[in-house]
């Protein structure tokens, strides 16, 4: 019985053990299945990411600055970046391969290269090196032997082998010469290259990746490998903060064996970014990148911009490109002196919808003139102290212009009639340098002053003003009376001539050609966003101008420029002055003397002077305005004559750009004046292009890249185009 009971217990124990074992097996099976399922999920995820390696839209967008998945890195909701490494370069490839690869990248997508260079030195005496070279020699000899035994129908089997042997042989030969030369020693490197493509999420970026890979494999022959799964590690290997790649990374990222000589040729001298700032000057025809310039980096920077080129070169188009941008700047106003007239009518029409625009016809016979008599205080004490003196001078200069040079020379009393008459006018109205007295000038004009010129009579002091103090001491009373009597006689003669000359212009019944019929006052122009002064000289030779017309054109230009600088500057604004066809201004009598300060001065007020000319040689020959020694930006367009090109290059210090200027000058245009090709920088790059030189020393060849829907509007239509259409 005891034995039976023992057997029962044993039986029960066996059953328990079996159940326990079964449970353990089930748990093991469940654990295995769980791991298997997890593994399947993992590989399913990997496969899914692999299938989506060209689809940057797969990842959920985030506002974070940087996040990633196994295929891309992301920044914000739009930006995406893909990474490649070069596994192998072909036996022969163009040194400028980077530019070739960049050529497939459309606008908005960037391609950047990062190199990791590991110095490498060959110890030709090392037994291992000798052994390896010996093995290579034996293998090459064997390959040649086998190739020689084959028939002409089987030679194809040995082509690749022969090419590989030849490449190895040339490489060893080059390395030997490069490293053992005493005079021209080269250094060897193992170069690893990463290529980074960045753009916006979407199908366009996907197409770029596929086009890039296709170009690499089919056109350049290089083998590139997309970095996926280990992006962070690979990017870290190329980081400048990483002193050296690990051995594992070096095994994963294949290198190219090269010398410093060949490596340097991989980096051609390509132009980078030219200029900086907010004003668009044009698009670089080499890099297709926009060129900007920053105007008014400093309050007191007086800037001179020179834009020159023959008729039809695109000069006026470029000027309007600049003008439209200045118009959008809240800190700038513009004053345009359009010598030929009508060029900026479209700009005025555009701006007058939102700003005060004043268009002044100051041409011959217009009857419009700037009346300098009323004075408006600026509120700036220093500036106001000069305004009274300036106003007085402007009045005197205007009357002297009416008199003419011969009259002033031959009739000695007339200059004194003008000066004393002006002073008499101020005295009668109680006007002085004190700004509180200036309100008395409201409603006055040069006609008011003219009436006081007529009232002037010489006194004894005026008579004696031309006599020295020493002579006065020896004069008797009778001598003085005789001098005074004689002076009055001369005065009477001059006064009659004065009335005849000036009366023709200022007497109501005798106005000559209505020269001073329509006055423009300071209050009309000082606060305008844009003032356009048209002199309407298109097709009019300077020889047809009267002496008065010839002097009034630069005088009005200088006066308007002065007041348009002073008043805006007192309000924290800068005056942008555009001088169209300055060489024609300079051909007028005394124009250089009158305009030199408005053009090259204004340093304290920070003026921007933009000078345009279709006859640059005339400006260069004498440089009467000191433009070429003081310019901050120069843009030179089409000049056909090689001789003139050379003259301009020397004057501007751009002899290094002579070839580019020659290319621009050689362009043949069917319609010289028509704006063509501005919306296609790539097509005919030198057409309507400009050589650009900054005072920083930077230079480029640019052309305005403006969509035709804008360039064809009246805003950009030039006078040349208008003439063609008539």
C-alpha positions as CSV (number, residue, x, y, z in Angstrom):
1,X,0.0,0.0,0.0
2,X,2.7,2.4,0.9
3,X,4.3,1.7,-2.5
4,X,1.0,2.5,-4.3
5,X,0.6,5.7,-2.5
6,X,4.1,6.6,-3.4
7,X,3.4,5.8,-7.0
8,X,0.3,8.1,-6.9
9,X,2.3,11.0,-5.6
10,X,4.9,10.4,-8.3
11,X,2.3,10.3,-11.0
12,X,0.8,13.6,-9.7
13,X,4.3,15.2,-9.7
14,X,4.9,14.2,-13.3
15,X,1.6,15.7,-14.4
16,X,2.4,18.9,-12.7
17,X,5.8,19.1,-14.3
18,X,4.4,18.5,-17.7
19,X,1.8,21.3,-17.3
20,X,4.5,23.6,-16.1
21,X,6.7,22.8,-19.1
22,X,3.8,23.3,-21.5
23,X,3.2,26.7,-20.0
24,X,6.8,27.6,-20.3
25,X,6.8,26.6,-24.0
26,X,3.7,28.6,-24.6
27,X,5.3,31.7,-23.0
28,X,8.5,31.1,-25.1
29,X,6.4,30.8,-28.2
30,X,4.4,33.9,-27.4
31,X,7.7,35.8,-26.8
32,X,9.1,34.6,-30.1
33,X,5.9,35.6,-31.9
34,X,5.9,39.0,-30.3
35,X,9.5,39.5,-31.3
36,X,8.7,38.2,-34.8
37,X,5.8,40.6,-35.1
38,X,7.9,43.5,-33.9
39,X,10.6,42.5,-36.4
40,X,8.1,42.4,-39.2
41,X,6.7,45.8,-38.2
42,X,10.3,47.1,-38.1
43,X,11.1,45.8,-41.6
44,X,7.7,46.9,-42.8
45,X,8.5,50.4,-41.6
46,X,12.0,50.2,-43.1
47,X,10.6,49.1,-46.4
48,X,7.9,51.8,-46.3
49,X,10.5,54.4,-45.7
50,X,12.6,53.0,-48.5
51,X,9.6,53.2,-50.9
52,X,9.1,56.8,-49.8
53,X,12.8,57.9,-50.1
54,X,11.8,60.3,-52.9
55,X,8.7,61.5,-51.2
56,X,9.4,64.3,-48.7
57,X,5.7,64.9,-48.1
58,X,5.4,61.5,-46.3
59,X,6.6,62.9,-42.9
60,X,4.2,65.0,-40.8
61,X,5.0,68.7,-41.1
62,X,6.0,70.5,-38.0
63,X,6.9,74.0,-37.0
64,X,10.1,72.9,-35.4
65,X,13.4,74.3,-36.7
66,X,14.9,70.8,-37.2
67,X,13.5,67.3,-37.3
68,X,14.1,64.2,-39.4
69,X,13.2,60.8,-40.5
70,X,15.3,58.1,-42.1
71,X,15.2,59.9,-45.6
72,X,15.3,63.6,-45.0
73,X,15.9,66.4,-42.5
74,X,13.2,69.1,-42.2
75,X,13.0,72.6,-41.1
76,X,9.6,74.1,-40.5
77,X,6.6,73.0,-42.6
78,X,8.2,73.6,-46.0
79,X,12.0,73.1,-46.1
80,X,13.4,69.6,-46.8
81,X,17.0,68.4,-47.3
82,X,18.4,65.3,-48.9
83,X,22.0,64.0,-48.5
84,X,24.3,62.1,-50.9
85,X,27.9,60.9,-50.8
86,X,30.2,60.2,-53.8
87,X,31.2,56.6,-53.8
88,X,33.3,56.7,-56.9
89,X,34.5,59.1,-59.5
90,X,35.0,58.0,-63.2
91,X,38.5,57.7,-64.6
92,X,38.0,61.0,-66.4
93,X,35.5,63.8,-65.6
94,X,35.2,67.5,-66.0
95,X,36.9,69.5,-63.2
96,X,33.9,71.8,-63.1
97,X,31.5,69.0,-62.4
98,X,29.9,70.9,-59.5
99,X,28.7,73.6,-61.9
100,X,27.4,70.9,-64.2
101,X,25.4,69.3,-61.4
102,X,24.1,72.7,-60.3
103,X,22.9,73.4,-63.8
104,X,20.0,70.9,-63.3
105,X,18.9,72.6,-60.1
106,X,15.9,74.9,-60.7
107,X,15.4,78.2,-59.0
108,X,14.5,77.8,-55.3
109,X,16.6,74.6,-54.7
110,X,20.2,74.8,-53.5
111,X,23.0,72.4,-54.0
112,X,26.0,72.5,-51.6
113,X,29.1,70.4,-51.3
114,X,31.1,69.5,-48.2
115,X,34.5,67.9,-48.4
116,X,36.4,65.9,-45.9
117,X,40.1,65.7,-46.7
118,X,42.4,63.1,-45.0
119,X,46.1,63.6,-45.6
120,X,47.7,60.5,-47.1
121,X,51.4,59.8,-47.5
122,X,53.0,57.0,-49.5
123,X,56.2,55.5,-48.1
124,X,57.7,54.0,-51.2
125,X,60.3,52.1,-49.1
126,X,57.7,50.4,-47.0
127,X,57.8,46.6,-47.6
128,X,54.0,46.5,-47.7
129,X,53.9,49.1,-50.4
130,X,56.6,47.3,-52.4
131,X,54.8,44.0,-52.1
132,X,51.5,45.5,-53.2
133,X,53.1,47.2,-56.2
134,X,54.8,43.9,-57.1
135,X,51.4,42.1,-56.9
136,X,49.8,44.7,-59.1
137,X,52.6,44.4,-61.7
138,X,52.2,40.6,-61.7
139,X,48.4,40.7,-62.1
140,X,48.7,43.3,-64.9
141,X,51.2,41.1,-66.7
142,X,49.0,38.1,-66.4
143,X,46.0,40.0,-67.7
144,X,48.0,41.1,-70.7
145,X,49.1,37.5,-71.3
146,X,45.6,36.2,-71.2
147,X,44.4,39.0,-73.5
148,X,47.1,38.2,-76.0
149,X,46.1,34.5,-76.2
150,X,42.4,35.3,-76.9
151,X,41.0,35.8,-80.4
152,X,39.7,39.0,-81.8
153,X,36.2,37.9,-81.0
154,X,36.9,37.5,-77.3
155,X,38.9,40.7,-76.8
156,X,35.8,42.4,-75.4
157,X,36.1,40.3,-72.2
158,X,39.5,42.0,-71.4
159,X,38.6,45.7,-72.2
160,X,37.5,46.7,-68.7
161,X,40.4,44.8,-67.2
162,X,42.9,46.6,-69.5
163,X,41.3,50.0,-68.7
164,X,41.6,49.3,-65.0
165,X,45.2,48.3,-65.4
166,X,46.0,51.4,-67.4
167,X,44.3,53.6,-64.8
168,X,46.3,52.0,-62.0
169,X,49.5,52.3,-63.9
170,X,49.0,56.0,-64.6
171,X,47.9,56.7,-61.1
172,X,51.0,55.1,-59.6
173,X,53.2,56.9,-62.1
174,X,51.6,60.3,-61.2
175,X,51.8,59.6,-57.5
176,X,55.5,58.7,-57.9
177,X,56.3,61.9,-59.8
178,X,54.2,64.1,-57.6
179,X,55.5,63.0,-54.2
180,X,59.2,62.5,-55.1
181,X,59.7,65.7,-57.0
182,X,62.1,68.1,-55.3
183,X,60.9,71.2,-57.2
184,X,57.2,70.7,-57.5
185,X,56.2,68.3,-54.7
186,X,52.5,67.5,-54.4
187,X,50.6,66.3,-51.4
188,X,48.1,63.4,-51.5
189,X,44.7,63.2,-49.9
190,X,41.8,60.8,-49.5
191,X,38.8,63.0,-50.3
192,X,35.2,62.3,-49.3
193,X,32.4,64.4,-50.6
194,X,28.9,65.0,-49.4
195,X,26.3,66.7,-51.6
196,X,23.4,68.4,-49.9
197,X,20.1,69.3,-51.8
198,X,17.7,71.7,-50.1
199,X,14.3,72.8,-51.3
200,X,10.6,72.8,-50.6
201,X,8.4,69.8,-50.0
202,X,6.6,68.7,-53.1
203,X,6.8,66.8,-56.4
204,X,9.4,69.3,-57.8
205,X,11.9,68.3,-55.2
206,X,11.3,64.7,-56.0
207,X,12.0,65.3,-59.6
208,X,15.2,67.1,-58.8
209,X,16.5,64.1,-56.8
210,X,15.7,61.7,-59.6
211,X,17.3,64.0,-62.2
212,X,20.3,64.5,-60.1
213,X,20.9,60.7,-59.7
214,X,20.3,60.2,-63.4
215,X,22.8,62.8,-64.4
216,X,25.4,61.4,-62.0
217,X,25.2,57.9,-63.3
218,X,24.6,58.5,-67.0
219,X,26.3,61.8,-67.8
220,X,29.1,62.2,-65.4
221,X,29.8,58.6,-64.7
222,X,30.2,59.1,-61.0
223,X,28.6,56.9,-58.4
224,X,26.6,58.6,-55.7
225,X,24.8,57.0,-52.8
226,X,21.8,58.4,-51.0
227,X,22.3,58.7,-47.3
228,X,19.3,57.2,-45.5
229,X,18.7,55.8,-42.1
230,X,22.0,57.1,-40.7
231,X,21.7,60.7,-41.7
232,X,22.7,62.2,-38.3
233,X,25.9,60.0,-38.1
234,X,26.9,60.8,-41.6
235,X,26.3,64.5,-41.4
236,X,28.3,64.4,-38.1
237,X,31.2,62.8,-39.9
238,X,31.4,65.8,-42.3
239,X,30.9,68.3,-39.6
240,X,33.7,70.9,-39.2
241,X,33.4,70.3,-35.4
242,X,34.4,66.7,-35.9
243,X,38.2,66.5,-35.7
244,X,38.5,63.2,-37.5
245,X,36.3,60.5,-38.9
246,X,36.2,57.2,-37.1
247,X,37.6,54.1,-38.7
248,X,34.1,52.7,-39.1
249,X,33.0,55.9,-40.8
250,X,36.0,55.8,-43.2
251,X,35.0,52.2,-44.1
252,X,31.4,53.2,-44.8
253,X,32.1,56.4,-46.8
254,X,34.4,55.6,-49.7
255,X,37.2,58.1,-50.6
256,X,38.8,59.3,-53.7
257,X,42.6,59.3,-53.9
258,X,43.9,62.6,-55.3
259,X,46.6,65.2,-55.0
260,X,46.3,68.8,-53.9
261,X,46.8,69.9,-57.5
262,X,43.8,68.0,-58.8
263,X,41.7,68.8,-55.8
264,X,42.2,72.5,-56.3
265,X,40.9,72.2,-59.9
266,X,37.7,70.8,-58.5
267,X,37.1,74.3,-57.1
268,X,37.0,76.6,-60.1
269,X,37.0,80.3,-59.5
270,X,33.3,80.9,-59.7
271,X,31.7,84.2,-58.8
272,X,29.8,84.1,-55.5
273,X,27.3,86.6,-54.1
274,X,28.0,90.1,-55.3
275,X,26.7,93.0,-53.2
276,X,24.2,93.0,-50.4
277,X,21.3,95.2,-49.4
278,X,17.7,95.8,-50.4
279,X,18.0,97.4,-53.8
280,X,17.9,95.0,-56.8
281,X,20.4,96.1,-59.5
282,X,20.0,93.1,-61.8
283,X,20.7,89.4,-62.1
284,X,24.2,88.0,-62.4
285,X,24.4,86.4,-65.8
286,X,27.1,83.9,-64.5
287,X,25.5,82.7,-61.3
288,X,21.8,83.7,-62.1
289,X,21.7,85.1,-58.6
290,X,20.3,88.6,-57.9
291,X,22.7,91.4,-57.2
292,X,21.7,93.9,-54.5
293,X,23.1,97.2,-53.2
294,X,22.5,98.9,-49.9
295,X,22.0,102.6,-50.3
296,X,22.3,104.9,-47.3
297,X,24.3,102.7,-44.9
298,X,25.3,105.9,-43.2
299,X,23.5,109.2,-42.8
300,X,26.3,111.3,-44.2
301,X,27.2,109.0,-47.1
302,X,26.9,111.0,-50.3
303,X,26.6,108.5,-53.1
304,X,27.2,108.8,-56.8
305,X,25.9,106.2,-59.2
306,X,27.0,106.2,-62.8
307,X,24.9,104.5,-65.4
308,X,26.3,104.8,-68.9
309,X,25.6,103.2,-72.3
310,X,24.7,104.1,-75.8
311,X,21.1,104.6,-76.9
312,X,19.2,101.4,-76.8
313,X,21.5,99.7,-74.3
314,X,18.8,99.5,-71.6
315,X,20.1,102.5,-69.6
316,X,16.8,104.2,-69.1
317,X,15.2,100.8,-68.3
318,X,17.8,100.3,-65.5
319,X,17.3,103.8,-64.2
320,X,13.5,103.2,-63.9
321,X,14.2,99.9,-62.2
322,X,16.1,101.8,-59.5
323,X,13.6,104.6,-59.4
324,X,10.6,102.3,-58.7
325,X,12.5,100.8,-55.7
326,X,13.5,104.2,-54.3
327,X,9.8,105.2,-54.6
328,X,8.9,102.3,-52.3
329,X,11.3,103.5,-49.6
330,X,9.6,105.6,-47.0
331,X,12.9,107.3,-46.2
332,X,13.5,108.6,-49.7
333,X,12.1,111.2,-52.0
334,X,13.1,111.6,-55.7
335,X,14.0,114.6,-57.9
336,X,14.4,113.7,-61.6
337,X,16.1,116.0,-64.0
338,X,15.1,114.7,-67.4
339,X,17.0,116.8,-70.0
340,X,15.2,115.4,-73.0
341,X,11.8,115.1,-71.3
342,X,8.9,112.6,-71.1
343,X,11.0,109.6,-69.9
344,X,9.4,109.4,-66.5
345,X,5.8,110.2,-67.2
346,X,4.8,106.6,-66.5
347,X,6.5,106.7,-63.1
348,X,4.7,109.9,-62.2
349,X,1.3,108.5,-63.2
350,X,1.9,105.4,-61.1
351,X,3.0,107.3,-57.9
352,X,0.4,110.1,-58.0
353,X,-2.3,107.7,-57.0
354,X,-0.8,107.5,-53.5
355,X,1.7,110.3,-53.3
356,X,2.2,113.9,-54.1
357,X,3.9,114.1,-57.5
358,X,4.9,117.4,-59.1
359,X,5.7,117.5,-62.9
360,X,7.4,120.7,-64.0
361,X,7.8,121.6,-67.6
362,X,10.9,123.8,-67.5
363,X,11.6,123.7,-71.2
364,X,12.1,126.5,-73.6
365,X,9.0,128.6,-73.9
366,X,7.0,126.9,-71.2
367,X,6.8,130.0,-69.0
368,X,7.3,128.0,-65.9
369,X,10.0,129.0,-63.4
370,X,11.0,128.4,-59.8
371,X,10.3,131.6,-57.9
372,X,12.9,132.0,-55.2
373,X,11.3,134.8,-53.2
374,X,9.0,133.2,-50.6
375,X,10.9,131.2,-47.9
376,X,9.5,128.3,-45.9
377,X,11.3,127.6,-42.5
378,X,12.6,124.0,-42.1
379,X,12.5,124.1,-38.3
380,X,16.2,123.3,-38.2
381,X,18.1,126.3,-36.9
382,X,21.4,125.5,-38.7
383,X,19.6,125.0,-42.1
384,X,17.3,128.1,-41.6
385,X,20.4,130.3,-41.1
386,X,21.5,129.5,-44.7
387,X,18.1,129.7,-46.3
388,X,17.8,133.5,-46.3
389,X,21.2,134.0,-47.8
390,X,20.5,131.3,-50.4
391,X,17.1,132.9,-51.3
392,X,18.8,136.3,-51.8
393,X,21.5,134.8,-54.0
394,X,18.9,132.9,-56.1
395,X,17.0,136.1,-56.7
396,X,20.1,138.0,-57.7
397,X,21.3,135.2,-59.9
398,X,18.0,135.1,-61.7
399,X,18.0,138.8,-62.5
400,X,21.7,138.6,-63.6
401,X,20.7,135.8,-65.9
402,X,18.0,138.0,-67.4
403,X,20.6,140.8,-67.9
404,X,23.1,138.5,-69.7
405,X,26.9,138.5,-69.4
406,X,27.5,141.2,-72.0
407,X,25.1,143.6,-70.2
408,X,26.7,143.0,-66.8
409,X,30.1,143.6,-68.3
410,X,29.2,146.8,-70.3
411,X,26.7,148.4,-67.9
412,X,28.5,148.7,-64.5
413,X,25.4,150.0,-62.7
414,X,23.1,147.1,-63.5
415,X,24.7,144.6,-61.1
416,X,24.4,147.2,-58.4
417,X,20.8,148.0,-59.4
418,X,20.1,144.3,-58.9
419,X,21.8,143.9,-55.5
420,X,20.7,147.2,-54.0
421,X,17.2,146.7,-55.3
422,X,16.9,143.3,-53.7
423,X,18.2,144.7,-50.4
424,X,15.7,147.6,-50.6
425,X,12.9,145.0,-51.1
426,X,13.9,143.1,-48.0
427,X,14.2,146.3,-46.0
428,X,10.8,147.6,-47.0
429,X,9.1,144.3,-46.0
430,X,11.1,144.0,-42.8
431,X,12.6,140.6,-43.8
432,X,15.9,139.4,-42.4
433,X,17.6,136.2,-41.4
434,X,15.1,136.0,-38.5
435,X,12.5,133.2,-39.6
436,X,9.7,135.1,-37.8
437,X,9.9,137.8,-40.5
438,X,9.6,135.4,-43.5
439,X,5.8,135.3,-43.4
440,X,5.9,138.8,-44.9
441,X,7.1,137.3,-48.2
442,X,3.9,135.3,-48.7
443,X,2.3,136.4,-51.9
444,X,5.5,138.1,-53.2
445,X,7.3,137.1,-56.4
446,X,10.2,138.2,-58.6
447,X,7.7,140.8,-60.0
448,X,7.5,142.3,-56.5
449,X,11.3,142.5,-56.3
450,X,11.5,143.9,-59.8
451,X,9.4,146.9,-58.7
452,X,12.0,147.6,-56.0
453,X,14.8,147.3,-58.5
454,X,13.2,150.2,-60.4
455,X,13.0,152.2,-57.2
456,X,16.7,152.1,-56.6
457,X,18.7,155.3,-56.9
458,X,22.4,155.5,-56.1
459,X,23.6,157.4,-53.0
460,X,27.0,158.8,-52.3
461,X,28.1,155.7,-50.5
462,X,27.4,153.6,-53.6
463,X,29.4,156.1,-55.7
464,X,32.4,155.9,-53.4
465,X,32.3,152.1,-52.9
466,X,34.6,151.6,-55.8
467,X,37.2,154.1,-54.5
468,X,40.0,153.0,-52.2
469,X,40.4,154.5,-48.7
470,X,43.7,156.1,-49.7
471,X,42.1,157.8,-52.6
472,X,39.2,159.0,-50.5
473,X,41.6,160.8,-48.2
474,X,43.0,163.0,-51.0
475,X,39.6,163.8,-52.5
476,X,38.1,167.3,-52.0
477,X,34.4,168.0,-51.6
478,X,34.4,169.4,-55.1
479,X,36.0,166.2,-56.4
480,X,33.3,164.1,-54.6
481,X,30.5,166.3,-56.0
482,X,32.0,165.9,-59.5
483,X,32.3,162.2,-59.1
484,X,28.7,161.9,-57.9
485,X,27.5,164.0,-60.8
486,X,29.3,161.9,-63.3
487,X,28.1,158.7,-61.6
488,X,24.5,159.8,-61.8
489,X,24.9,160.5,-65.5
490,X,26.3,157.0,-66.0
491,X,23.6,155.5,-63.8
492,X,20.9,157.2,-65.9
493,X,22.3,155.7,-69.0
494,X,22.5,152.2,-67.4
495,X,19.1,152.6,-65.8
496,X,17.4,153.3,-69.1
497,X,19.0,150.2,-70.5
498,X,17.9,148.3,-67.4
499,X,14.3,149.3,-67.9
500,X,14.4,148.4,-71.6
501,X,16.0,145.0,-70.9
502,X,14.1,143.9,-67.8
503,X,10.8,145.5,-68.8
504,X,10.5,143.2,-71.7
505,X,10.3,140.3,-69.2
506,X,8.5,141.8,-66.2
507,X,6.3,144.7,-67.3
508,X,2.7,143.4,-67.7
509,X,2.3,144.8,-71.2
510,X,5.7,143.7,-72.5
511,X,6.4,140.2,-71.3
512,X,8.9,138.5,-73.6
513,X,7.7,135.1,-74.6
514,X,6.0,134.7,-71.3
515,X,9.3,133.5,-69.7
516,X,8.1,134.0,-66.1
517,X,4.4,133.4,-66.5
518,X,3.8,130.3,-64.3
519,X,5.7,130.5,-60.9
520,X,6.6,127.4,-58.9
521,X,7.0,128.1,-55.2
522,X,8.9,126.2,-52.5
523,X,5.6,125.1,-50.8
524,X,4.8,123.3,-54.1
525,X,7.8,121.0,-54.1
526,X,9.4,120.6,-50.7
527,X,7.1,117.9,-49.5
528,X,6.4,116.0,-52.8
529,X,7.4,112.3,-53.0
530,X,8.5,112.9,-56.6
531,X,9.4,116.0,-58.6
532,X,10.0,115.5,-62.3
533,X,11.7,118.4,-64.1
534,X,11.3,118.1,-67.8
535,X,13.5,120.3,-70.0
536,X,12.1,118.9,-73.3
537,X,15.4,119.0,-75.2
538,X,14.9,115.8,-77.2
539,X,15.9,116.6,-80.7
540,X,16.8,120.2,-79.9
541,X,20.4,121.2,-80.3
542,X,21.9,123.5,-77.7
543,X,22.7,126.0,-80.4
544,X,19.0,126.8,-80.7
545,X,18.8,128.0,-77.1
546,X,18.9,131.7,-76.2
547,X,21.4,132.8,-73.7
548,X,18.7,133.1,-71.1
549,X,17.3,129.6,-71.8
550,X,20.8,128.1,-71.6
551,X,21.4,129.6,-68.2
552,X,17.9,128.9,-66.8
553,X,18.0,125.2,-67.4
554,X,21.0,124.4,-65.0
555,X,20.0,127.2,-62.7
556,X,16.5,125.8,-62.2
557,X,17.9,122.3,-61.8
558,X,20.4,123.4,-59.2
559,X,17.8,125.4,-57.2
560,X,15.2,122.6,-57.2
561,X,17.9,120.1,-56.2
562,X,19.1,122.3,-53.3
563,X,15.6,122.8,-51.8
564,X,14.7,119.2,-52.4
565,X,17.7,118.2,-50.3
566,X,17.4,120.7,-47.5
567,X,13.7,120.4,-46.6
568,X,13.4,116.6,-46.8
569,X,16.6,116.1,-44.8
570,X,15.2,118.3,-42.0
571,X,12.4,115.8,-41.9
572,X,14.7,112.7,-41.9
573,X,14.4,112.0,-45.6
574,X,17.0,111.6,-48.3
575,X,16.9,113.1,-51.8
576,X,17.6,110.8,-54.7
577,X,18.5,113.0,-57.6
578,X,18.5,111.5,-61.1
579,X,20.4,113.3,-63.9
580,X,19.4,112.0,-67.3
581,X,21.9,112.8,-70.1
582,X,24.2,114.8,-67.9
583,X,26.7,115.3,-70.8
584,X,24.1,117.5,-72.5
585,X,23.6,119.5,-69.3
586,X,27.4,120.1,-69.2
587,X,27.4,121.5,-72.7
588,X,25.4,124.6,-71.5
589,X,27.3,127.8,-70.5
590,X,28.3,127.8,-66.8
591,X,26.4,124.5,-66.2
592,X,29.4,122.7,-64.7
593,X,30.0,125.5,-62.2
594,X,26.3,125.7,-61.3
595,X,25.6,121.9,-61.1
596,X,28.9,120.6,-59.7
597,X,27.9,121.1,-56.0
598,X,24.4,119.6,-56.4
599,X,25.8,116.5,-58.1
600,X,29.0,115.8,-56.2
601,X,28.2,117.8,-53.0
602,X,25.5,117.1,-50.5
603,X,27.7,115.0,-48.3
604,X,26.3,116.4,-45.1
605,X,22.7,115.8,-46.3
606,X,23.5,112.3,-47.6
607,X,22.3,112.8,-51.2
608,X,22.1,110.0,-53.7
609,X,23.0,111.2,-57.2
610,X,22.3,108.9,-60.1
611,X,24.0,110.1,-63.3
612,X,23.0,108.7,-66.7
613,X,24.7,109.3,-70.0
614,X,24.7,107.9,-73.6
615,X,27.9,109.7,-74.3
616,X,30.2,108.5,-71.5
617,X,33.4,109.6,-73.3
618,X,32.4,113.2,-73.1
619,X,32.0,112.9,-69.4
620,X,35.3,111.0,-69.1
621,X,37.5,113.3,-71.1
622,X,37.4,116.2,-68.6
623,X,35.4,114.7,-65.7
624,X,34.3,118.2,-64.8
625,X,31.9,116.9,-62.2
626,X,34.6,114.7,-60.5
627,X,32.3,111.7,-61.0
628,X,34.8,109.0,-61.8
629,X,37.0,109.7,-58.8
630,X,34.0,109.6,-56.3
631,X,31.5,107.1,-57.6
632,X,30.1,104.4,-55.3
633,X,28.4,102.3,-58.0
634,X,29.0,102.2,-61.8
635,X,27.0,100.3,-64.4
636,X,28.3,100.3,-68.0
637,X,26.1,99.0,-70.8
638,X,26.7,98.7,-74.5
639,X,29.5,100.7,-76.0
640,X,30.3,99.6,-79.6
641,X,33.6,101.3,-80.1
642,X,36.6,99.3,-78.6
643,X,38.5,102.6,-78.2
644,X,35.6,104.1,-76.1
645,X,35.4,100.9,-74.2
646,X,39.0,101.2,-73.2
647,X,38.6,104.9,-72.2
648,X,35.7,104.0,-69.9
649,X,37.4,101.0,-68.4
650,X,40.4,103.1,-67.5
651,X,38.3,106.0,-66.0
652,X,36.3,103.6,-63.9
653,X,39.1,101.3,-62.9
654,X,37.5,98.2,-64.5
655,X,40.2,97.2,-67.0
656,X,39.8,93.6,-65.6
657,X,36.2,93.7,-67.1
658,X,37.3,94.7,-70.6
659,X,36.4,91.3,-72.1
660,X,32.9,91.4,-70.6
661,X,32.4,94.9,-71.9
662,X,33.5,93.9,-75.3
663,X,31.0,91.0,-75.3
664,X,28.2,93.4,-74.4
665,X,29.4,95.8,-77.2
666,X,29.4,93.0,-79.8
667,X,25.7,92.1,-79.3
668,X,23.8,92.6,-82.5
669,X,20.2,93.8,-81.9
670,X,17.5,94.0,-84.5
671,X,15.7,96.7,-82.6
672,X,18.1,98.8,-80.7
673,X,15.6,100.6,-78.6
674,X,13.2,97.8,-77.7
675,X,13.2,96.2,-74.3
676,X,13.9,92.6,-75.2
677,X,15.0,89.6,-73.3
678,X,14.7,91.0,-69.8
679,X,12.6,88.1,-68.7
680,X,15.1,85.6,-69.9
681,X,18.6,86.0,-68.3
682,X,19.7,82.7,-69.8
683,X,18.9,83.6,-73.4
684,X,21.5,86.0,-74.9
685,X,23.0,86.9,-71.5
686,X,25.0,89.9,-72.8
687,X,22.0,91.5,-74.5
688,X,20.9,94.6,-72.5
689,X,23.5,93.7,-69.9
690,X,25.7,95.9,-67.8
691,X,29.2,95.6,-66.3
692,X,28.7,96.5,-62.6
693,X,31.4,97.8,-60.3
694,X,30.9,98.6,-56.6
695,X,33.2,100.8,-54.6
696,X,33.9,97.8,-52.5
697,X,35.7,96.3,-55.5
698,X,33.1,93.7,-56.3
699,X,32.1,93.4,-59.9
700,X,29.7,91.4,-62.1
701,X,27.8,91.4,-65.3
702,X,24.1,91.9,-64.7
703,X,20.9,92.5,-66.5
704,X,17.5,93.4,-65.3
705,X,15.4,90.2,-65.0
706,X,11.9,91.7,-65.1
707,X,8.8,89.8,-66.2
708,X,7.5,91.0,-69.6
709,X,4.1,91.7,-68.1
710,X,5.8,94.5,-66.1
711,X,8.5,95.5,-68.6
712,X,5.9,96.2,-71.3
713,X,3.9,98.6,-69.2
714,X,4.1,102.4,-69.6
715,X,6.1,102.5,-66.4
716,X,9.2,101.0,-68.2
717,X,8.5,102.2,-71.7
718,X,11.5,104.3,-72.8
719,X,11.6,107.4,-75.0
720,X,13.4,105.3,-77.7
721,X,10.6,102.8,-77.7
722,X,8.0,105.5,-77.9
723,X,9.7,107.0,-80.9
724,X,9.9,103.6,-82.6
725,X,6.1,103.1,-82.1
726,X,5.4,106.4,-83.7
